[in-house]
């Protein structure tokens, strides 16, 4: 945390009475783990939301949509001003989710990886627009994982920038292709299609160019400097002490996948506390200076797909033209009357995450949920908590809804 100890104690104490009276009826179902609580949170339009009203909105939405657990970090003036958790990390054991509970970061990993790559670009170690094959001592298809590309010379056009802004031409993952093989579905650089396989190729190129593992690079350049002590690119046994399990849309337990291999597309475990430190550092220009942020957040090709998934759908729309929806390096981008915004999601079975930063307003929010239902309240949370009405929620698939647990249907 970047709050001094005296201020932290004052902020917590001055709000405990209001918090306890407002939530006496909800804490049994959705325990609230209070860390820092100012009187009110500033929104994009300059208004302030009292914290008791904020927390009532959160718990009401969680109850309506059967969201097992949720961590929230909110930033004003580029600083963490609100950091809380709601609900359960292990519901069966009645173990509350805390801000230090280890959760699956999913594709938040891509944002961290892209930030680290940008550091290497600034240092002249990597060139975003150099064909990736030029980093290798032999043609890309001569490596086992990429032999499927041997008969398609379009692979020679692929650059790191294309891999990081999802325009290289791959499906999300090769196993989604009918023959389960890696293939290019369009000319690299010609359109947007979100791709974990593209990020994995970027990882391979970075490791070949630096002669170091991406896990070591991220640990040295991101996690250690920011003291993200409960974050790792691979499973750590110490995470068992405060581990969150994922839950499906009926609130049935899915557990927590203990990933042993570093995967830049999505192997990171983290906490809402740790990831908030990363976002704060990025907002403040500490982990990347302004030149680096300009590189990271440079818009690529315009995105006109109706929805982000399925990634290869050819259906298009002009719905997001007014916000100039596009992608930078590992981060989505859009424009609003409040200035530019950048965002990153993270999805997997039982896990839903979203981070959103309004650079010019110095306001941001991180949502991390261990529930398949988490994204069904993201639209309303973004609007209620910071007055964000510009996130392309239909494109994201953030469809509001209620649920019935057990034998009922969501």
MINU-712885 format. One record per residue (C-alpha): residue number from 1; residue in three letters; x, z, y. Coordinates in Angstrom, 3 decimals, decimal comma, m for minus. Layout:
<sites>
SITE	NUM	ALA	X	Z	Y
...
</sites>
This chain:
<sites>
SITE	1	UNK	0,000	0,000	0,000
SITE	2	UNK	1,077	m0,627	3,586
SITE	3	UNK	m1,064	2,210	5,042
SITE	4	UNK	0,974	5,294	6,115
SITE	5	UNK	0,108	8,480	4,265
SITE	6	UNK	m1,570	10,272	7,173
SITE	7	UNK	m3,814	7,334	7,988
SITE	8	UNK	m4,705	6,869	4,332
SITE	9	UNK	m5,814	10,509	3,997
SITE	10	UNK	m7,830	10,297	7,215
SITE	11	UNK	m9,582	7,085	6,189
SITE	12	UNK	m10,524	8,447	2,793
SITE	13	UNK	m11,747	11,805	4,061
SITE	14	UNK	m13,857	10,476	6,923
SITE	15	UNK	m15,891	8,280	4,604
SITE	16	UNK	m16,357	10,427	1,512
SITE	17	UNK	m19,569	12,106	2,723
SITE	18	UNK	m21,236	8,797	3,577
SITE	19	UNK	m20,042	7,228	0,352
SITE	20	UNK	m21,182	10,075	m1,890
SITE	21	UNK	m24,692	10,229	m0,437
SITE	22	UNK	m25,154	6,462	m0,591
SITE	23	UNK	m24,065	6,107	m4,195
SITE	24	UNK	m25,377	9,189	m5,972
SITE	25	UNK	m27,817	6,958	m7,848
SITE	26	UNK	m25,319	4,261	m8,855
SITE	27	UNK	m22,070	5,946	m9,862
SITE	28	UNK	m23,172	6,639	m13,428
SITE	29	UNK	m23,716	2,943	m14,086
SITE	30	UNK	m20,980	1,663	m11,758
SITE	31	UNK	m18,302	4,238	m10,898
SITE	32	UNK	m16,507	3,512	m7,631
SITE	33	UNK	m12,766	4,195	m7,461
SITE	34	UNK	m12,045	4,777	m3,760
SITE	35	UNK	m8,516	4,182	m2,458
SITE	36	UNK	m8,732	3,192	1,208
SITE	37	UNK	m11,986	3,231	3,115
SITE	38	UNK	m12,247	2,616	6,860
SITE	39	UNK	m15,597	3,045	8,586
SITE	40	UNK	m16,334	m0,676	8,659
SITE	41	UNK	m14,880	m4,064	7,732
SITE	42	UNK	m14,539	m6,857	10,281
SITE	43	UNK	m16,071	m10,182	9,267
SITE	44	UNK	m15,253	m13,726	10,358
SITE	45	UNK	m17,930	m13,778	13,052
SITE	46	UNK	m16,547	m10,625	14,684
SITE	47	UNK	m19,271	m8,348	13,336
SITE	48	UNK	m18,527	m5,178	11,397
SITE	49	UNK	m20,002	m4,163	8,050
SITE	50	UNK	m20,236	m0,389	7,466
SITE	51	UNK	m18,496	0,566	4,246
SITE	52	UNK	m21,517	2,361	2,709
SITE	53	UNK	m23,576	m0,809	3,185
SITE	54	UNK	m20,754	m2,871	1,696
SITE	55	UNK	m20,562	m0,712	m1,401
SITE	56	UNK	m24,307	m0,613	m1,884
SITE	57	UNK	m24,392	m4,418	m1,741
SITE	58	UNK	m21,621	m4,620	m4,342
SITE	59	UNK	m23,214	m2,202	m6,802
SITE	60	UNK	m26,661	m3,755	m6,364
SITE	61	UNK	m25,306	m7,231	m7,120
SITE	62	UNK	m23,328	m5,948	m10,103
SITE	63	UNK	m26,411	m4,277	m11,553
SITE	64	UNK	m28,561	m7,381	m11,006
SITE	65	UNK	m26,072	m9,700	m12,709
SITE	66	UNK	m24,632	m7,395	m15,402
SITE	67	UNK	m21,081	m7,420	m14,033
SITE	68	UNK	m19,069	m4,919	m16,043
SITE	69	UNK	m16,245	m4,274	m13,596
SITE	70	UNK	m15,037	m5,566	m10,233
SITE	71	UNK	m11,990	m4,970	m8,045
SITE	72	UNK	m12,126	m5,835	m4,346
SITE	73	UNK	m9,424	m6,083	m1,690
SITE	74	UNK	m10,286	m7,019	1,912
SITE	75	UNK	m7,814	m7,887	4,651
SITE	76	UNK	m8,220	m7,574	8,424
SITE	77	UNK	m5,413	m8,538	10,817
SITE	78	UNK	m3,368	m9,634	7,796
SITE	79	UNK	m3,423	m6,107	6,322
SITE	80	UNK	m5,169	m4,493	3,377
SITE	81	UNK	m7,957	m2,417	4,911
SITE	82	UNK	m10,192	m1,978	1,879
SITE	83	UNK	m9,146	m1,597	m1,747
SITE	84	UNK	m11,687	m0,374	m4,296
SITE	85	UNK	m12,833	m0,870	m7,854
SITE	86	UNK	m16,311	m0,654	m9,330
SITE	87	UNK	m17,645	m0,333	m12,855
SITE	88	UNK	m15,824	m0,092	m16,144
SITE	89	UNK	m12,511	m1,194	m17,595
SITE	90	UNK	m13,673	m0,231	m21,091
SITE	91	UNK	m17,409	0,263	m21,036
SITE	92	UNK	m17,808	1,594	m24,584
SITE	93	UNK	m15,382	4,438	m23,854
SITE	94	UNK	m16,856	5,031	m20,357
SITE	95	UNK	m13,438	4,424	m18,833
SITE	96	UNK	m13,780	3,466	m15,154
SITE	97	UNK	m12,023	0,442	m13,719
SITE	98	UNK	m9,400	1,558	m11,180
SITE	99	UNK	m7,373	m0,406	m8,653
SITE	100	UNK	m4,406	0,014	m11,013
SITE	101	UNK	m6,215	m1,163	m14,158
SITE	102	UNK	m4,416	m4,118	m15,719
SITE	103	UNK	m6,615	m7,213	m15,663
SITE	104	UNK	m6,053	m10,821	m16,653
SITE	105	UNK	m5,008	m12,861	m13,637
SITE	106	UNK	m5,845	m16,197	m15,322
SITE	107	UNK	m5,191	m19,054	m12,882
SITE	108	UNK	m4,143	m16,684	m10,120
SITE	109	UNK	m0,869	m17,309	m11,962
SITE	110	UNK	m0,791	m20,857	m10,574
SITE	111	UNK	m0,889	m19,571	m6,993
SITE	112	UNK	2,041	m17,232	m7,613
SITE	113	UNK	3,997	m19,989	m9,375
SITE	114	UNK	3,376	m22,478	m6,542
SITE	115	UNK	4,525	m19,905	m3,989
SITE	116	UNK	7,765	m19,386	m5,901
SITE	117	UNK	8,273	m23,165	m6,210
SITE	118	UNK	7,875	m23,465	m2,437
SITE	119	UNK	10,727	m20,998	m1,996
SITE	120	UNK	12,908	m23,264	m4,144
SITE	121	UNK	11,839	m26,275	m2,087
SITE	122	UNK	12,870	m24,523	1,117
SITE	123	UNK	16,246	m23,742	m0,408
SITE	124	UNK	16,805	m27,393	m1,286
SITE	125	UNK	16,791	m26,757	m5,035
SITE	126	UNK	13,623	m28,811	m5,579
SITE	127	UNK	12,177	m31,915	m3,926
SITE	128	UNK	8,404	m32,192	m4,119
SITE	129	UNK	8,337	m35,980	m3,855
SITE	130	UNK	11,135	m36,842	m6,242
SITE	131	UNK	9,850	m38,266	m9,562
SITE	132	UNK	10,024	m35,395	m12,036
SITE	133	UNK	11,869	m37,530	m14,586
SITE	134	UNK	14,856	m37,604	m12,250
SITE	135	UNK	15,356	m33,892	m12,881
SITE	136	UNK	15,909	m34,573	m16,584
SITE	137	UNK	18,946	m35,835	m18,521
SITE	138	UNK	16,725	m38,082	m20,650
SITE	139	UNK	13,311	m39,765	m20,301
SITE	140	UNK	10,360	m37,394	m20,311
SITE	141	UNK	8,791	m38,838	m23,522
SITE	142	UNK	11,943	m37,951	m25,449
SITE	143	UNK	10,905	m34,304	m25,224
SITE	144	UNK	8,538	m33,292	m28,012
SITE	145	UNK	5,704	m32,036	m25,795
SITE	146	UNK	5,644	m35,294	m23,839
SITE	147	UNK	6,203	m37,960	m26,483
SITE	148	UNK	2,538	m39,005	m26,153
SITE	149	UNK	3,424	m40,593	m22,791
SITE	150	UNK	5,983	m43,030	m24,237
SITE	151	UNK	3,729	m46,089	m23,982
SITE	152	UNK	2,387	m45,371	m20,505
SITE	153	UNK	5,049	m45,943	m17,855
SITE	154	UNK	2,791	m44,504	m15,164
SITE	155	UNK	4,357	m41,140	m16,025
SITE	156	UNK	7,442	m42,295	m14,078
SITE	157	UNK	5,425	m41,957	m10,844
SITE	158	UNK	4,655	m38,267	m11,316
SITE	159	UNK	6,146	m35,867	m8,758
SITE	160	UNK	6,122	m32,077	m8,460
SITE	161	UNK	3,702	m32,378	m5,562
SITE	162	UNK	1,233	m34,266	m7,770
SITE	163	UNK	1,534	m31,642	m10,495
SITE	164	UNK	0,935	m28,782	m8,067
SITE	165	UNK	m1,965	m30,399	m6,194
SITE	166	UNK	m3,616	m31,610	m9,408
SITE	167	UNK	m3,367	m35,355	m8,815
SITE	168	UNK	m0,986	m36,272	m11,656
SITE	169	UNK	m3,701	m37,728	m13,903
SITE	170	UNK	m3,947	m35,253	m16,783
SITE	171	UNK	m6,986	m33,552	m18,262
SITE	172	UNK	m7,110	m29,797	m17,764
SITE	173	UNK	m5,528	m29,422	m21,204
SITE	174	UNK	m4,644	m32,051	m23,793
SITE	175	UNK	m6,767	m30,400	m26,474
SITE	176	UNK	m9,804	m31,423	m24,430
SITE	177	UNK	m9,004	m35,106	m25,064
SITE	178	UNK	m10,775	m36,700	m28,050
SITE	179	UNK	m7,485	m37,190	m29,917
SITE	180	UNK	m5,957	m33,911	m28,646
SITE	181	UNK	m3,011	m35,861	m27,229
SITE	182	UNK	m1,508	m35,778	m23,767
SITE	183	UNK	m2,497	m38,808	m21,733
SITE	184	UNK	m2,857	m40,077	m18,179
SITE	185	UNK	m6,466	m40,730	m17,219
SITE	186	UNK	m5,738	m42,405	m13,881
SITE	187	UNK	m2,843	m43,562	m11,707
SITE	188	UNK	m0,834	m40,503	m10,615
SITE	189	UNK	m1,627	m39,575	m7,041
SITE	190	UNK	m4,914	m41,480	m6,832
SITE	191	UNK	m7,469	m38,638	m7,230
SITE	192	UNK	m7,909	m34,930	m7,838
SITE	193	UNK	m8,410	m33,494	m11,329
SITE	194	UNK	m7,523	m29,845	m11,951
SITE	195	UNK	m4,935	m29,622	m14,718
SITE	196	UNK	m3,272	m26,737	m16,495
SITE	197	UNK	m1,176	m29,273	m18,394
SITE	198	UNK	0,120	m30,530	m15,053
SITE	199	UNK	1,217	m27,016	m14,080
SITE	200	UNK	2,887	m26,596	m17,468
SITE	201	UNK	4,884	m29,773	m16,875
SITE	202	UNK	5,881	m28,415	m13,458
SITE	203	UNK	7,099	m25,250	m15,194
SITE	204	UNK	9,210	m27,351	m17,567
SITE	205	UNK	10,753	m29,262	m14,649
SITE	206	UNK	11,516	m26,098	m12,669
SITE	207	UNK	13,212	m24,524	m15,671
SITE	208	UNK	15,265	m27,664	m16,295
SITE	209	UNK	16,322	m27,849	m12,637
SITE	210	UNK	17,198	m24,158	m12,238
SITE	211	UNK	18,393	m23,372	m15,784
SITE	212	UNK	16,307	m20,179	m15,602
SITE	213	UNK	12,954	m19,231	m17,076
SITE	214	UNK	9,951	m19,236	m14,759
SITE	215	UNK	9,217	m15,698	m15,928
SITE	216	UNK	12,602	m14,506	m14,652
SITE	217	UNK	12,297	m16,486	m11,416
SITE	218	UNK	8,879	m15,046	m10,561
SITE	219	UNK	9,969	m11,525	m11,493
SITE	220	UNK	13,041	m11,762	m9,255
SITE	221	UNK	11,419	m13,574	m6,337
SITE	222	UNK	7,858	m12,215	m6,258
SITE	223	UNK	7,090	m9,203	m8,435
SITE	224	UNK	10,238	m7,145	m7,776
SITE	225	UNK	10,429	m7,601	m3,980
SITE	226	UNK	6,717	m6,760	m3,605
SITE	227	UNK	6,932	m3,826	m6,059
SITE	228	UNK	4,196	m5,316	m8,212
SITE	229	UNK	5,017	m2,813	m10,937
SITE	230	UNK	1,913	m3,447	m13,058
SITE	231	UNK	2,217	m7,238	m13,044
SITE	232	UNK	3,990	m9,436	m15,555
SITE	233	UNK	3,987	m12,992	m16,837
SITE	234	UNK	3,868	m11,614	m20,387
SITE	235	UNK	2,230	m8,646	m22,093
SITE	236	UNK	3,858	m5,222	m21,663
SITE	237	UNK	3,002	m2,321	m23,970
SITE	238	UNK	2,859	0,053	m20,997
SITE	239	UNK	m0,268	m1,807	m19,827
SITE	240	UNK	m2,220	m0,035	m22,589
SITE	241	UNK	m2,342	3,108	m20,435
SITE	242	UNK	m4,845	1,594	m17,980
SITE	243	UNK	m6,066	m1,619	m19,572
SITE	244	UNK	m9,254	m3,496	m18,746
SITE	245	UNK	m11,121	m5,428	m21,436
SITE	246	UNK	m13,016	m8,628	m20,735
SITE	247	UNK	m16,779	m8,844	m21,397
SITE	248	UNK	m19,083	m11,791	m22,061
SITE	249	UNK	m22,353	m12,580	m20,285
SITE	250	UNK	m24,231	m10,104	m22,516
SITE	251	UNK	m21,628	m7,435	m21,755
SITE	252	UNK	m20,230	m7,609	m25,255
SITE	253	UNK	m16,533	m6,820	m25,492
SITE	254	UNK	m14,015	m9,676	m25,676
SITE	255	UNK	m10,888	m7,564	m25,314
SITE	256	UNK	m7,608	m8,510	m23,670
SITE	257	UNK	m5,349	m11,292	m24,904
SITE	258	UNK	m1,744	m10,069	m25,151
SITE	259	UNK	0,183	m13,185	m24,154
SITE	260	UNK	3,790	m13,276	m25,335
SITE	261	UNK	4,827	m16,595	m23,747
SITE	262	UNK	5,337	m17,298	m20,055
SITE	263	UNK	2,794	m19,877	m18,927
SITE	264	UNK	2,718	m20,900	m15,278
SITE	265	UNK	m0,849	m22,153	m15,735
SITE	266	UNK	m2,161	m18,696	m16,599
SITE	267	UNK	m0,271	m15,952	m18,459
SITE	268	UNK	m0,097	m13,315	m15,704
SITE	269	UNK	m1,529	m9,821	m16,119
SITE	270	UNK	m1,949	m7,928	m12,847
SITE	271	UNK	m4,044	m5,356	m10,982
SITE	272	UNK	m6,195	m5,694	m7,875
SITE	273	UNK	m3,694	m3,379	m6,149
SITE	274	UNK	m0,664	m5,507	m7,076
SITE	275	UNK	m2,290	m8,843	m6,345
SITE	276	UNK	m3,457	m7,531	m2,969
SITE	277	UNK	0,191	m6,826	m2,141
SITE	278	UNK	1,024	m10,449	m2,956
SITE	279	UNK	m1,797	m11,762	m0,756
SITE	280	UNK	m0,871	m9,426	2,103
SITE	281	UNK	2,753	m10,550	1,962
SITE	282	UNK	1,673	m14,192	1,984
SITE	283	UNK	m0,661	m13,623	4,934
SITE	284	UNK	2,060	m11,816	6,869
SITE	285	UNK	4,663	m14,534	6,279
SITE	286	UNK	6,970	m12,248	4,311
SITE	287	UNK	7,164	m13,868	0,892
SITE	288	UNK	7,142	m17,274	2,647
SITE	289	UNK	7,948	m17,879	6,314
SITE	290	UNK	5,750	m20,150	8,436
SITE	291	UNK	7,676	m23,267	7,451
SITE	292	UNK	7,161	m22,364	3,810
SITE	293	UNK	3,439	m21,757	4,310
SITE	294	UNK	3,164	m25,145	6,005
SITE	295	UNK	4,700	m26,734	2,905
SITE	296	UNK	2,500	m24,712	0,547
SITE	297	UNK	m0,718	m25,443	2,427
SITE	298	UNK	m0,225	m29,084	3,358
SITE	299	UNK	m3,434	m30,928	2,375
SITE	300	UNK	m3,154	m33,569	m0,317
SITE	301	UNK	m5,787	m36,103	m1,276
SITE	302	UNK	m9,398	m35,397	m0,277
SITE	303	UNK	m11,585	m33,959	m3,043
SITE	304	UNK	m14,950	m35,673	m3,529
SITE	305	UNK	m15,899	m34,549	m7,035
SITE	306	UNK	m19,345	m32,981	m7,411
SITE	307	UNK	m17,932	m30,005	m9,308
SITE	308	UNK	m14,417	m28,882	m10,171
SITE	309	UNK	m15,230	m28,741	m13,888
SITE	310	UNK	m15,348	m30,808	m16,021
SITE	311	UNK	m12,190	m32,018	m14,335
SITE	312	UNK	m12,419	m35,707	m15,277
SITE	313	UNK	m16,021	m36,305	m14,247
SITE	314	UNK	m16,311	m39,495	m12,210
SITE	315	UNK	m19,357	m38,304	m10,247
SITE	316	UNK	m18,654	m38,019	m6,520
SITE	317	UNK	m20,307	m36,499	m3,462
SITE	318	UNK	m19,829	m36,291	0,290
SITE	319	UNK	m21,128	m32,700	0,381
SITE	320	UNK	m17,672	m31,240	1,046
SITE	321	UNK	m16,506	m33,874	3,498
SITE	322	UNK	m17,362	m31,723	6,528
SITE	323	UNK	m15,036	m28,938	5,333
SITE	324	UNK	m12,300	m31,444	4,368
SITE	325	UNK	m11,950	m29,968	0,872
SITE	326	UNK	m8,491	m30,708	m0,538
SITE	327	UNK	m5,594	m29,105	m2,374
SITE	328	UNK	m2,160	m27,945	m1,318
SITE	329	UNK	0,472	m26,623	m3,719
SITE	330	UNK	m1,492	m24,489	m6,176
SITE	331	UNK	m4,064	m23,535	m3,523
SITE	332	UNK	m7,365	m25,129	m2,541
SITE	333	UNK	m7,930	m25,832	1,156
SITE	334	UNK	m10,843	m26,353	3,533
SITE	335	UNK	m11,551	m26,387	7,269
SITE	336	UNK	m14,194	m24,369	9,131
SITE	337	UNK	m15,162	m23,435	12,704
SITE	338	UNK	m13,079	m20,305	12,052
SITE	339	UNK	m10,016	m22,415	11,278
SITE	340	UNK	m8,337	m23,334	8,016
SITE	341	UNK	m8,908	m21,428	4,798
SITE	342	UNK	m7,119	m21,427	1,477
SITE	343	UNK	m8,336	m20,164	m1,872
SITE	344	UNK	m7,520	m19,768	m5,546
SITE	345	UNK	m9,709	m18,996	m8,515
SITE	346	UNK	m8,959	m17,657	m11,976
SITE	347	UNK	m11,322	m18,164	m14,908
SITE	348	UNK	m11,262	m17,427	m18,630
SITE	349	UNK	m13,687	m16,012	m21,169
SITE	350	UNK	m14,577	m12,583	m19,820
SITE	351	UNK	m12,574	m12,902	m16,588
SITE	352	UNK	m13,543	m14,275	m13,159
SITE	353	UNK	m11,300	m14,059	m10,090
SITE	354	UNK	m11,367	m15,453	m6,570
SITE	355	UNK	m9,014	m15,122	m3,577
SITE	356	UNK	m9,834	m16,483	m0,115
SITE	357	UNK	m7,779	m16,323	3,091
SITE	358	UNK	m8,762	m17,436	6,578
SITE	359	UNK	m5,346	m17,887	8,174
SITE	360	UNK	m6,361	m18,193	11,808
SITE	361	UNK	m8,754	m15,230	11,671
SITE	362	UNK	m6,267	m13,126	9,659
SITE	363	UNK	m9,088	m12,171	7,304
SITE	364	UNK	m9,072	m12,421	3,519
SITE	365	UNK	m10,634	m11,134	0,323
SITE	366	UNK	m9,721	m10,865	m3,363
SITE	367	UNK	m12,304	m10,424	m6,114
SITE	368	UNK	m11,260	m9,661	m9,705
SITE	369	UNK	m13,842	m9,148	m12,440
SITE	370	UNK	m13,575	m8,415	m16,153
SITE	371	UNK	m16,984	m9,994	m16,715
SITE	372	UNK	m18,143	m13,512	m17,545
SITE	373	UNK	m20,914	m12,827	m15,026
SITE	374	UNK	m18,514	m12,080	m12,189
SITE	375	UNK	m18,699	m15,498	m10,556
SITE	376	UNK	m22,510	m15,308	m10,389
SITE	377	UNK	m22,162	m12,841	m7,490
SITE	378	UNK	m19,140	m14,384	m5,732
SITE	379	UNK	m21,173	m16,556	m3,343
SITE	380	UNK	m23,197	m13,586	m2,147
SITE	381	UNK	m20,181	m11,280	m1,983
SITE	382	UNK	m18,186	m13,702	0,169
SITE	383	UNK	m21,117	m14,093	2,530
SITE	384	UNK	m22,069	m10,401	2,676
SITE	385	UNK	m18,582	m8,900	2,932
SITE	386	UNK	m16,754	m11,276	5,295
SITE	387	UNK	m19,493	m13,736	6,411
SITE	388	UNK	m17,896	m16,673	4,588
SITE	389	UNK	m20,516	m19,408	4,221
SITE	390	UNK	m18,094	m22,331	3,906
SITE	391	UNK	m16,655	m21,832	0,424
SITE	392	UNK	m17,924	m24,823	m1,642
SITE	393	UNK	m19,817	m22,605	m4,061
SITE	394	UNK	m21,653	m25,432	m5,815
SITE	395	UNK	m18,366	m27,238	m6,412
SITE	396	UNK	m16,925	m23,966	m7,717
SITE	397	UNK	m19,911	m23,363	m9,992
SITE	398	UNK	m20,685	m20,003	m8,372
SITE	399	UNK	m24,400	m20,090	m9,123
SITE	400	UNK	m26,178	m16,814	m8,233
SITE	401	UNK	m28,232	m15,331	m11,037
SITE	402	UNK	m29,589	m12,231	m12,723
SITE	403	UNK	m29,309	m11,233	m16,356
SITE	404	UNK	m30,882	m9,376	m19,236
SITE	405	UNK	m28,482	m7,607	m21,569
SITE	406	UNK	m28,897	m7,427	m25,314
SITE	407	UNK	m31,239	m9,870	m26,999
SITE	408	UNK	m32,288	m11,419	m23,677
SITE	409	UNK	m30,701	m14,330	m21,917
SITE	410	UNK	m28,784	m14,520	m18,685
</sites>
